Amino acid sequence: MSKLSEQKCIPCSIGTPPMENEEIQKYKKELKEDWKVVDDHHLEKTLKFKNFKEALEFTNRVGEIAEKEGHHPDIFLAWGKVELTVMTHKIDGLSESDFVFAAKVDEIDA
């Protein structure tokens, strides 16, 4: 498999089954360890920053990736903290694109 962050998020169709645990665990190994898989349903990551400005700048960079990839996470922004939740809403679970997106976030969180 090629490096996840170099791939493109590809929309899946309604009716596409979400990933199952075995496949999720395979892809999870390619992400930074601070990503959590929750109930084999979605990915979560919490990042800490020195202040609101840095958290907002990071959020804006995530937003740029989201627009470019057509794949949009849920983002919670607070003073010094950003929480990301990534899943494919269309299939109510995880798809390869969620891991591609997470890998792209990992590159800006280097």
C-alpha positions as CSV (number, residue, x, y, z in Angstrom):
1,M,0.0,0.0,0.0
2,S,1.3,3.5,-0.8
3,K,1.7,6.1,1.9
4,L,-1.7,7.1,3.0
5,S,-1.0,10.9,3.0
6,E,-0.2,10.7,-0.7
7,Q,-3.5,9.2,-1.6
8,K,-6.7,11.1,-2.4
9,C,-9.9,10.9,-0.4
10,I,-12.5,9.1,-2.6
11,P,-16.2,9.5,-1.8
12,C,-18.0,6.2,-1.2
13,S,-21.5,5.4,-2.2
14,I,-24.5,4.9,0.1
15,G,-24.7,1.2,0.7
16,T,-20.9,0.8,0.9
17,P,-20.2,-1.2,4.1
18,P,-18.1,0.5,6.7
19,M,-14.7,-1.0,7.5
20,E,-14.5,-3.9,10.0
21,N,-12.1,-4.1,12.9
22,E,-9.4,-6.1,11.1
23,E,-9.1,-3.6,8.3
24,I,-9.4,-0.7,10.6
25,Q,-6.5,-1.9,12.7
26,K,-4.3,-2.3,9.6
27,Y,-4.9,1.3,8.5
28,K,-4.6,2.6,12.1
29,K,-1.0,1.4,12.2
30,E,-0.2,4.0,9.5
31,L,-1.4,6.9,11.7
32,K,0.3,8.7,14.6
33,E,-0.5,6.9,17.9
34,D,-2.6,9.7,19.3
35,W,-5.5,8.8,16.9
36,K,-8.1,6.8,18.7
37,V,-10.6,4.4,17.0
38,V,-13.9,4.7,18.8
39,D,-16.3,1.7,18.6
40,D,-14.9,0.8,15.1
41,H,-17.0,3.8,14.1
42,H,-14.9,6.9,13.9
43,L,-11.4,8.4,14.6
44,E,-10.7,10.9,17.3
45,K,-7.7,13.1,18.0
46,T,-7.1,15.9,20.5
47,L,-4.3,18.3,20.0
48,K,-3.0,20.9,22.5
49,F,-1.7,24.3,21.7
50,K,-0.1,27.2,23.6
51,N,-3.1,29.5,22.9
52,F,-6.2,30.1,20.9
53,K,-4.4,31.6,17.9
54,E,-2.3,28.5,17.4
55,A,-5.3,26.3,17.7
56,L,-7.2,28.4,15.2
57,E,-4.3,28.3,12.8
58,F,-4.2,24.6,13.0
59,T,-8.0,24.4,12.5
60,N,-7.7,26.5,9.4
61,R,-5.0,24.2,8.0
62,V,-7.3,21.2,8.6
63,G,-10.1,23.1,6.9
64,E,-7.9,23.7,3.8
65,I,-7.2,19.9,3.6
66,A,-10.9,19.2,4.1
67,E,-11.9,21.5,1.2
68,K,-9.2,20.1,-1.1
69,E,-10.1,16.5,-0.3
70,G,-13.9,17.0,-0.2
71,H,-13.8,15.1,3.2
72,H,-14.9,17.1,6.2
73,P,-14.2,16.2,9.9
74,D,-16.1,17.4,12.9
75,I,-13.9,20.0,14.6
76,F,-14.1,21.4,18.1
77,L,-12.0,24.5,18.7
78,A,-11.3,25.9,22.2
79,W,-8.6,27.9,23.8
80,G,-5.4,25.8,23.3
81,K,-7.2,22.7,22.1
82,V,-8.6,21.2,18.9
83,E,-10.6,18.0,18.8
84,L,-11.1,16.2,15.5
85,T,-13.7,13.5,14.8
86,V,-13.3,11.8,11.4
87,M,-15.8,9.4,9.9
88,T,-17.7,8.9,6.7
89,H,-21.2,10.1,7.5
90,K,-22.7,8.6,4.3
91,I,-21.9,5.1,5.5
92,D,-22.1,5.8,9.3
93,G,-18.6,4.4,9.9
94,L,-15.1,4.3,8.7
95,S,-13.8,4.2,5.2
96,E,-10.3,4.3,3.7
97,S,-10.8,8.0,3.0
98,D,-11.0,8.7,6.8
99,F,-7.5,7.2,7.2
100,V,-6.2,9.1,4.2
101,F,-7.6,12.3,5.7
102,A,-6.1,11.5,9.2
103,A,-2.7,10.9,7.6
104,K,-2.8,14.2,5.9
105,V,-3.6,15.9,9.3
106,D,-0.7,14.0,10.8
107,E,1.6,15.7,8.3
108,I,0.6,19.2,9.5
109,D,0.9,18.0,13.1
110,A,4.5,17.0,12.7
